[in-house]
Amino acid sequence: MDHTQAPVLEALRRYHERSELAFTPPGHKQARGADPQARAILGDAVYHTDLLASGGLDDRRTSGHVLLRAEELMADAVHAEHTFFTTCGSSLSVKAAMLAVAGPGEKLIVGRDAHKSVISGLILSGIEPVWVDPQWDVKQRLAHAPGPEAFEEALTRHPDARGAVVTSPTPYGGCAALEDIAEIFHVRDLPLVVDEAWGAHLPFHPDLPPWAMDAGADVCVTSIHKMGSGLEQGSVYHLQGSLIEAKTLQSRADLFGTTSPSVLIYAGLDAWRRQMALHGKDLLDDALRLAADVRSAIDEIPGLHVLDRDDLVGPGLSADFDPLPVVIDVSGLGTTGYRAADLLRTEHHIDVHLADHRRINAQLTHADTTATTQPLIDALWDLAEHAGELAAAPVIDVPSGRDMRLEQACRPRDAYFGATESVPTERAAGRVSAEMITPYPPGIPAVLPGERLTEPVLRYLRTGLRGGMNLPDASEPQLRTIRVRA
């Protein structure tokens, strides 16, 4: 296919060349009615790109097949059989994929390191999860994706399961053994869904870990705005094989999707595909060289350590890793990732992606150069040089892997929609949670609806909150109370 084409961008150009006059939404009418201050800050180009997908970008019957052609080009670029765009983020895509595999009351094998969007899908659908535990790294106090043997064991215990959902890469860059996991399910004619939100770039460079479609996944969900150059909420989901029908997947997505998609986000997806199909290898060559240099430079800073292949890959750990998320252990400075992240923002105007009890993640992409990475390195040197001035880091009581896991006492849906009450956190141990409690980012819930609360996990959340952890979905922001089943 001709990857110099960009159907959405070309249709936008034609729309403006024809001077189309719309008596349709959006009501700002190509910026003319927008707030003047908003126009001054956002620029009119944002409003000029904001038009109806059908009856604007394309005609009312979408007979120009603008979006379809853009999706076909994306599928060709990454060697998938089908690709679908969504402007509702991978949170929509993963729900659609799950419901294309299982329905209410049916079982789905799910890694317990899943993003909260997967849990939302379980709540909405009534699917019964069969949890597979992540591999716990005692040294790093970090969870890696579950291994193939854990999925095999879960499927042996639950042969009536309809398929599985795996998260890979993790927000820390660790990758699951997808080929082996896919084989476990395919020998039983069961599909594998991979939440590869952090892996948009993987198909475009041979030195990166294999991406989900090449590893045999049936559906792969990817956030183009994370490691690609799409806009926020831009997501695609890819399909191959015969275990899931394309029409079924589309129908499930239609249950969640908006009827007013953003053409601006579509354009970002289309442009990113063209950029990577034409130049992706060269762009990622540069990004990987830069990442290697940045990793070496940060490792020279006293008190800091960059997690590398030796830290993340091996027996009981990840099967592979992506070097572009630069995960930095700051515990040698006597502080936490939360405090380091806050200081980098307030003192140096540098925002890192992820922070936890001992790490921060400086995510690199093909957009970075030494002009962006050198200020990061300088700021980290400054952090290290003033480590003695940092107040003693608050102690965050992180449970062991075994103590981190909670018993699933009932389905997430039943707990979420059932009768509930709020109880003081100090009296919540032993009760069944009716809410999600999620350190964010990365958005992997520590507590799910239907799980029985324990004191180690409650202590982790209380001490984490005092130490700077962000818990945006807790019903009581300070965690003085927790919503439980009545």
N, C-alpha and C positions, 0 to 999 in steps of 0.2 A: 504494500500500500504506500501511497505517497505521503510521507510524514512531514513534508513541508506545508501541508494543508493544516488549517485550524478552523474547522467548520463554524464554531461558535463565534470566534473573533471575526471571521470573514462575513458572517451574517450580520454582526453588529456594525461593521463598516458599511455594508450595503444599506442597512436601516438608516444610518445617518446621511449617506450620500443621496438617498431618495427623499430626504427631509420629510419622513413620515410624520403625520399629525395625529396624535392619539386622543381619542375620547374614551379612554379606558383607564383602569388603574395602571401604575401608581399615581396617586393624586398630585404629586409634586410636578407632574408634566415636564419631565426632562429638566428639572432644577428650577423652572420658572416660578413655582410656588413654594420652593423650599425656604426655610428660615435663612435670612441673609448671613447671620453669624455662622450657621452651619455650613453654608456654601463657602464662606471665607476659610473655615478650618478644614473641611473635607475636600473642597475643590469640586467644581461642577462635573468633572469626569466621572465621579462616583454616581451622580444622579443620571448622567447621560447613559450609563451602562445599566441602569436599573429600569428594566422594562419587562413586559409580559413575555414569558417563554413561548406561549401560543397566542397568536393574535398580536404579536409584536416582533420578537426575534424570528419566528416562523409564522405562517398563516394559521387561521383558526383550526384547521384540520392537521396541522404540522406536516403538510405534504412535502415540505422541503427536506424533511428528515435530518434537520440540523443536529439535534442531540443524538440521534441514532448513529449518524456518521461519525460524530466525535467519539462515541462509545466504541464503535468498531475500530477506530484508529487506536484507541487506548488498548483494547484487547490485543490487537496485532503487535503493539509495541512491547507488550510484556508476555506474549505467547499464551494468553488465556483464550478460551473459546467464546466467552461472553463477558462483557464488562457493563456495569450499570453505575451511573453517576447519582449522587445524592447531595443535596445542599443542607442536610440535617446532621452532618457529621457521622463518624463511625458508630456513635451511640445508636443511630437508627439502623445502620447497615448490619451490625452484629445481631440486633433483635430480629431483623428480617431473616437472617441466615438461620438463627436458632429455630424460628417458627417454621422454616422450610424443612427442618429435620424432624421436629417433634411437636406434639400438640398437647392440649390440656390433659394432665394425668399421666402422660407418657414420660419415660425416663431419658435423660440426657447426661452423659458423662462430662463433667466440667472440672477443669483445674481450679483449685481453690484460690489461685492467684489471679482470678479473673477481675476485670474492671467492673466498676459499679453498674455500667450499662448492661452487662450480662446479667447481673442480679436483678436489675429492673425488668429485663426480659422475662426472667423466671417468675417474678411477681405478677406481671401483666398476663402471662400465658397460662400459669398454673402447671408448667412443666415441673416434674420432680427431678431435682438434681441428684446425681450420684457423684459425690465429691472425690477428687483425686488430689492428694496432698502434695504441695511443692516439696522440693528437696531443700533441707535446711542447712545452711552453711554456718556451722558453729563458730568458726573463726571470725567471719565477717558479720555474723548475726544478720544474715541476708537470705531471702528465699529465692531459689532458682526454680525454673519450670519443672513440673513433674517429669520423671523419666518414663520411657516406654513400658518398663515392667509394671509401673503403677497403673497405667492404663489397661494393660493386659489383665492384671489382677481384678480391676474394677469391672471389666467386661465379663470376666469369668464368674464373678459374683452376681452380676446383673446382665444375663444374656438377652434380656428383653429390652435393653437400652437401644435407642434409635440412632445413636451416633455420639460424637464428642465435639467439645469446643476446647481449643488450646490457645494460650496466649504466648506469642513469640514474635519478635524479641520482647523481653521484659523492659520496663522503663530504665533498667540499669545496663541494657545492652546484651544481656545473656540470651542465647537462643536454644530452643528445644530441639530434640532429635526428631524432627518432623517426618523424615522419610521412614524411620522405624515405626513411629506412631501411626502414620497413614497406612502402613502395611498391616498392622494389627487389625485395623477396622476394615480394610478393603478385602481381606481374605474372608470376611463375614458379610460382604456387600453392604457395609455401613459407611456413611459419609463422615468426613472430618472437616470441621470448620476451624479456620485459624484466624484469630484476632491479631492481625499483623499491622496494627495501627501505627507502630513505630518503624515499619519496614518499607515505606514507599520507594526508597532508593535502591533496595536490594536487587531488583532485576537488572540494574543497569551497570553493574561492575562485577567482573569475575572474581575479584579478591574479597568481596563481601560474602557473608553467609548465604546459602541457597535460599531463595524466597519460596513462599508456601506453594505456589502452583508447580514449580519445578520439583518440589519435594513430594508432590502427590496429593496435596489438599484438594478437596472438592470445591470449597468456597474459601476465598481469602478476602478479608476486610482490611482496607488500608486507608489511613488518614493522610491525604496529600498535603495538608497544612502542617504536619508535624516535621517530617524529614524531607518533604518536597518543597516546592515553592508555590503551592496553591494558597488560597485564602482560607481563613478560619471557617470551619463547618464543611469544607470541601472533602468529600470522601468518595471512594469507589469500592465496589465489591465485585470480585471476579468469580467466575464459575467455569468448571470444566467437568467432563465425565457425564455419566448417565444416571448417577444415584440421586441427583436433585434436578428437577425439571426447571428450565429457565422461567417458564410461565408461573410456576409455583413460587419461585423466589421473588419475581416481580410482584405477584399478588400480595405476598406477605409484606413487602416493602411499602406497598400502597396503603396498607393499614396504618402505617406510622408516618408516612411522608406528607409533606405539605403540598397543597394544590397551588401554591404561589412560590415556586422555586426562584432562587436568586440567579438571574442571568450572569451577574458579576461573578458569582462563585463558579458557575459552569465555565465561564471564560477562563478563570484561573486554572481549572482542571485541564481544559483543552490546551492552554498555552504551556502548562508544565509538561504534558505528554510530548508536545512537539519539541520543546527544549531538550528533554532527556533522550528522545528518540534520535535527535540529530547530534547532540553534544554531550550526552550523559556520561559516557566513558571518560572523556577529557575532564569534565567538571569534577567527577568523583576521583579521578587521578590526583587532581590538585587538592581536593578535600582530604584524601587519605594521607598525602604527604604532609599537609598542614597539621592534621591530627597527630601524626607521629612526632612532629617537632614540638607541638604544644604539650603532649604527654611527657616528653623528655624534659622539657623546660620546667614543668610544674613539679616533676619528681625531684628536681634539684633543690626545691624550696624546703628548708628545714621544717619538719612537723607535718608535711603533706605527703600523701601517697596516692598515686593514680592507679585505680584498679585496672589490671591488664589481663592478658590471656592466662597467665599463671595463677591469677587470683580467681578467675571466673570459670575456667574450663577444666574439666577433668571428671573422674569418677565421683558421683554424688553431687556434681555441680552442673553447669550448663554444657551443652554439646558444642557450642561455638559462641563467638561473640562479635559484636559490631563495634569497631573502635571509635566511631564518631561521637557517641555519648561519652564525654570525658568525665568519669565518675571519680571524685576526689575525696579521699578519707581525710578529714580534718581533725580527727580525735587526737593526733599528736600535738595539736596546739592547745589541748586542754579545753576545747570548746565543742559545741554541737554544730551539726549542719544547719540547724535552724538559725542559730546565732550568727554563724558565718555568712549565711545568705542575707540576713538582715543588714549586717555591717557592709557587705559588698554593695547593697542597694543604697543605703543611706550615706555612706562615705565616698563611694566611687561611682554611683549611678550605673551599676552593673547588676543585671537580673539573671540569676541562674534558674534552671528549670526545676530541679527537684532538690529537696532538702529532707534529711531524716536525722536520726539521733546522732549520726557521726559522719555523714557524707553530704556533698553537694554534687550536682550534675551540670556541667557546662556543655550543653548540646551544640555540636558543630554540624554545619551542613555545607553544601557547595557554595553557599552565599558568603562564607567567611573567608577572610584573608588575614594577613599579618596586621593589617590596620585595625581589625576587630579583636584579634587574639592577643596582641601585645598589651593593650590596656588591661585585659583580664589577668595576664601574667604579672604585670606590674602591681595590680591590686592585690593579688594573692601574696606577692612578696611583702607588700605593706602590712597585710593581715598577719603574716608570720613575724615580721619585725616588731609588731606591737602585741604579740600574743601574751606577753607578761602583763599587759594592761587590761586584758579581758577579765571580766569577773568570772569566778569559778563557774564552770558549766553546770547547769542543773542536772541532776541524775535522772535519767529516764530508764525506768525498769523494763527492759525488753525481755519478754519471756523466751524460753527455749522454743524450738520448733514444735515440740509436743504440747507445751503449755499454751502456745499461741492458737492452737486449733480448738474449736468449740464443737460440741455435739449438736448435730442437726436434729432437733426434737420434733419438728413438723415442717411442712412445706413453707417456703418463703411467702407464698401467696396467702396461705391460711393465717399466718401470724400477722401479716401486714394489714389484712382486711378484717381480721377478727376483733373481738372485744379487747380493749386495752386499758391500761392504767399507767400513770407515771409514778415511779417509786424513787426514793433517794438512792443515789448510786451506791452508797455504802451498804444498802440492803438489797442490792440487785443480784448478787451472786446466787446462782441456783434458779433464777427466773428465766423465762424464755423471752428473748428480745422480740419486739414488734417493729424495730426500726433498723436502718443501716447506720453504722457509724464508721466514717471513712477518713483516714488521714489523706489529705489532698494538697498538692499532688503526691503520689501518682494516681490516686483514686481507686486503690484496692481496698475493699472494706475489711476492717478488723472484726466487725460484728455484722451479722446478717439477720434479717427477720427469720425467726424460727430456730435460731441457735441459742443454746443454754449458756448463760453468762457465767464466767468464772472469775475468781478474785485476781489471778495473774493478769488476765486481759483487761479487767477494769483498772487495775493498778497501772498497767502500761498506758492506758488512755488518760488517766488522771495525771500521772507524772509527765506524760508527753504533752498534755495541754499546758501544764505549768512551764514546760521547757520550750514552748513555741510551736508545737504541733497545731495544724489547722484542721478542724473537724467541721466542715461547712454544712453537713447534712444532719447533724445531731439535732434532735427536737429541742433540746435545751443547750444553747451554745456553750455554757460553762460546765456542762456535764454534771450539774448538781442533781439532776434526775435523769432517768432513762425510761422510755416507753416500753412496757412489757405486756405480755398476754395477761389478761385478767383471769 
